[in-house]
């Protein structure tokens, strides 16, 4: 079918109608698919590292003659939660959909399949749908947020995206992308090896430190036990050797301490006893003094030459009669009832009275 474009219509005579796809096809002839380079972060995919969202920065893309743009603020996309055991690879794409029910150019997340060896989702490119891949996103098993290191930029890969540079030929950046990707992979592999070596070094050091610590404790305990045994043997030997210097010094010290203690105890015990007795005897109303006085008075009738009862009766009588004194005459006790006037009292005694 012959088709030519674009010409003005003549109302009522020669109407010229052109579809959007015909208009896009016109530009497909000399503008190739990809993103416009811009400042270098054109439609770059990133992540905040807080949840399962990624974002696409502002920029422009060209898909089969159709323009796509984000021109105000980054566009956020949501990724399904990670599998508990297996990782997967998602893709962030720009999709042209010319089907009648859609007719749009939008950004989407192509969700990968969790697996021990996850595969990258394929792009759809047919007569109605055309997709450009901006980035791969590795969704790690059991992880609830996406970080920037999990994102692989694919904008420079001409096989899945590429850059629009001029009207007639698109620069093939696939080789550049592949070289850059190989460099990143090599650096990542080298970093992983260094990290694993570092972990192995730490593990070895931890084991070595634990063994050294255990060995040190064992050696310390051994030395301490040996010291205790040596000390015990030395002391035992010194104390059981009567002529040894240590034994003699210890015995002299012990004898001196014992002597000092005996002297102190003898004097102190005697002092305490005498003080106690003195205190008891000088307390007229004290229990000890009362009991001692009663005892002393009871034995006076036995020990005195003049019975206490007789002397007490005489004392009461002399007080009553005003007697001035006592005397012994011929073995008899006489009392002075007035000056120069003596009167014999009681029976004859053998000797003088011996106490009160």
Secondary structure as GFF3:
##gff-version 3
##sequence-region A 1 356
A	DSSP	alpha_helix	20	28	.	.	.	ID=ss1
A	DSSP	beta_strand	34	36	.	.	.	ID=ss2
A	DSSP	beta_strand	45	46	.	.	.	ID=ss3
A	DSSP	beta_strand	53	56	.	.	.	ID=ss4
A	DSSP	beta_strand	59	63	.	.	.	ID=ss5
A	DSSP	beta_strand	66	70	.	.	.	ID=ss6
A	DSSP	beta_strand	75	78	.	.	.	ID=ss7
A	DSSP	beta_strand	88	97	.	.	.	ID=ss8
A	DSSP	beta_strand	104	110	.	.	.	ID=ss9
A	DSSP	beta_strand	129	139	.	.	.	ID=ss10
A	DSSP	three_ten_helix	148	150	.	.	.	ID=ss11
A	DSSP	beta_strand	151	153	.	.	.	ID=ss12
A	DSSP	beta_strand	163	164	.	.	.	ID=ss13
A	DSSP	alpha_helix	174	239	.	.	.	ID=ss14
A	DSSP	alpha_helix	245	281	.	.	.	ID=ss15
A	DSSP	alpha_helix	287	303	.	.	.	ID=ss16
A	DSSP	alpha_helix	308	321	.	.	.	ID=ss17
A	DSSP	beta_strand	325	329	.	.	.	ID=ss18
A	DSSP	beta_strand	332	338	.	.	.	ID=ss19
A	DSSP	beta_strand	341	345	.	.	.	ID=ss20
###
